[in-house]
Amino acid sequence: MPIVRIDVTRDGVTKEQKQQLIKGVTQLLKDVLNKEFHLTHVVIQEIDTDNWGLGGEQTTEIRKQQSKQ
């Protein structure tokens, strides 16, 4: 029973995009590992940009700086 976890920042990922991710990952596991659809779990976790960091900075602050450029 494969479980796939996808972490994304909580800023604009639509319900339709999430459905595409779930369907695509499930199909990929079927194609590559021959896993049955009904056994594949996909979990999408949305994380606030204040709780996601890169290079010692919060993603919120990184994006503020990028928007100023």
SVG drawing of the C-alpha trace seen along z (x, -y; Angstrom):
<svg xmlns="http://www.w3.org/2000/svg" viewBox="-11 -47 32 51">
<polyline fill="none" stroke="black" stroke-width="0.4" points="0.0,0.0 1.9,-3.1 1.4,-6.3 2.6,-9.5 2.8,-12.8 3.0,-16.0 3.8,-19.2 3.0,-22.5 2.7,-26.1 -0.8,-27.3 -1.1,-29.9 -3.2,-29.3 -3.2,-25.5 -6.7,-24.9 -8.9,-21.9 -8.6,-21.0 -4.7,-21.1 -4.8,-18.8 -7.1,-16.4 -4.6,-16.3 -1.8,-15.6 -3.7,-12.8 -4.7,-11.2 -1.2,-11.7 0.7,-10.2 -1.7,-7.3 -1.2,-6.6 2.6,-6.9 2.6,-4.3 0.4,-2.0 2.7,-2.5 6.0,-2.1 5.4,0.2 2.1,1.9 0.3,0.7 -3.5,0.9 -5.4,-2.4 -7.5,-1.4 -4.3,-0.7 -2.6,-4.0 -3.0,-6.9 -2.0,-10.4 -1.9,-13.1 -1.5,-16.7 -0.4,-18.9 -0.7,-22.7 1.7,-24.6 1.6,-28.2 4.5,-30.2 5.4,-31.4 6.1,-27.7 8.2,-26.9 11.8,-28.1 14.6,-28.0 18.2,-29.2 17.4,-30.4 14.5,-32.6 10.7,-32.2 9.1,-31.7 6.8,-34.6 9.8,-36.9 11.5,-35.5 8.4,-36.1 8.1,-39.7 11.7,-40.4 11.1,-38.8 8.0,-40.9 10.0,-44.1 12.4,-43.2"/>
</svg>
